[in-house]
Amino acid sequence: MPGLQPHQLGTYFALIESVSLLQHAVEQQLRADGDLSDIQFSLLMRLFDANGQLTMTALADGVVYSRSGLTYQAGQLEKAGLITRSPDPTDERSTLVTITEAGHARIAKVLPGHIEVVRRLLIDPLPDRDVKSLGDIMSRVRDHMRTEPPRSAAPRKRRP
């Protein structure tokens, strides 16, 4: 199997460093403005975008997070009054997660600062055509990566 060409390796490292820098700035803003982790913000935003309710499995697949990690984060959000969890009346194996009014309020509180960080670090340094190209490229990469089953669909390991 051939290795990566220098320009391919450079692209990979630039992507990894850029994502790390952006993620760090976003995490700082979310903690400061709303006492949320980036995964908690992602979960709340997914619920917000889905008209307020999703199953735990759909949430895990959407944010690419483990079942146990999602259960923990959902517990933290539920303790804070930002979501509720309940049995799905249409599927006894599923749990429905619903964003609360307090969850909506928290999103409203952190979203302006979140947008400012994303705009300042990712959008503003690029002309519009590059933003569109980056979006097109990253969408293709994401869609390619999503062809593999999500972690939440992987069989659970059984303890002996």
DALINCOR-V641747 format. One line per field, one symbol per residue. phi: phi as a letter, one per 20 degrees, with the letter a starting at -180 (. if undefined). psi: psi as a letter, one per 30 degrees, with the letter a starting at -180 (. if undefined). burial: # if it has 16 or more other ideal C-beta (glycine too) atoms within 10 Angstrom, else .. A space follows every 50 residues. Layout:
phi=???
psi=???
burial=???
This chain:
phi=.ffefgfffffgffffffffffffffffffffeblceffffffffffgfe lnbbegffffffdlcfgfffgfffffffgfmebccbfefebfeddedcfe ffffffggfefgffffffffedegfdfgfffffffffffffgfffffegf gfeffffeef
psi=klakleeeeeeeeeeeeeeeeeeeeeeeeeeefghkleeeeeeeeeeefg hfklleeeeeeegilleeeeeeeeeeeeefgfllklkjffjfflkkkkkl eeeeeeeeefeeeeeeeeeeeeeefkleeeeeeeeeeeeeeeeeeffkkl effkkkkkk.
burial=........................###.##..##.#.##########..# ...##########.#....#..##.##....##...........###.## ..#..##..##.##..#....#............................ .#........
